[in-house]
Amino acid sequence: MSASKPIVAIDGPAGSGKSTIAKLIAKKLGLFYIDTGAMYRALAFKAKKAGITPDNENGMAELAKAIDLDLRYDAQTGKLVVLLEGQDISEEIRKPYITEDVSFIAKIKEVREHMVRLQRRLAEGKRSILEGRDIATVVFPDAYKKFYLDANPAERIKRRYLEMKEKGIPIDEFSVKKDIERRDRIDSTREHAPLRRAHDAVYIDTTDMAIDEVARRIIEEIEKT
Ligand code: DC
C-alpha cells in the first residue's frame, strides 16, 4: 500500500459486513480504522441529549460544527472506542433509539459537510481504512483502493439481528427488518451523498461468503500494485 495514497475505502448498506471486515483488515494490516457511521451516531446521541430533533436542520448543523468527537482504534484488540467530549459512548450509540434518528440526521447537507471534514482530518497522515456510505464517492474519491460490499436484504437483516442479540440489545427480528428497509431507502435516495457504488470500486457480494474469505479477497486487492 503506497505511502502517498494510504486510504482504503469501503462502502455499502447496513449489514453488508463493512464494520466487521474493515476492523479485521485494519488489525491484519495495521491500519487506522474509521467507522464513519459511528460518527453520525455520535451526533445523533449528542442531539438527543441536547433535545434537538432531526427536523431542526440548523440546530443539527450547529451541533455538528461544534462536536468534540474522537475515535480511538486499538489494532491489538481490534476494538474501536468512540469518545464524545471524552466520554466513551461506543455501546450507547448502537441502541435502537439512536439508529431510529441517524438516517434523518445524515440527510442534512451541512451536517455531512462537517462530518466529511472531520473524517478527512482524522485520517490525515495515517494509513487508514474508512467505512461508510460515501467514502469512495465523496470523502476520499482518490482513495488507493475502493470496495463496495453488498449482501441480499434477508442476510443483512439476519446478521444485524444476531449482532444486536449478541450485544444484549433487546430487539425482535421484525423490528430489525423494518429498520434496515427504512434506512436502505433513506440512505440511498437522499439528495446529498446518497449510498452509491463508485464506478471504480470493487463490488463484493458477501451473501454466501465467510468473513475471512471477504477479508482475504480485499487484502489481495490492497496488496496488488
Ligand atoms: O453504518 P451505520 O449503520 O453505523 O450508519 C449509521 C447511519 O449513518 C446510516 O443509516 C447512514 C449514515 N451514514 C452516512 O450517511 N454516511 C456515512 N459515511 C456513514 C453512515
Boltz pocket constraint, residues with backbone or C-beta under 6 A from the ligand:
constraints:
  - pocket:
      binder: B
      contacts: [[A, 14], [A, 36], [A, 37], [A, 38], [A, 40], [A, 41], [A, 102], [A, 103], [A, 106], [A, 107], [A, 131], [A, 132], [A, 133], [A, 134], [A, 135], [A, 183], [A, 187], [A, 193]]
      max_distance: 6.0
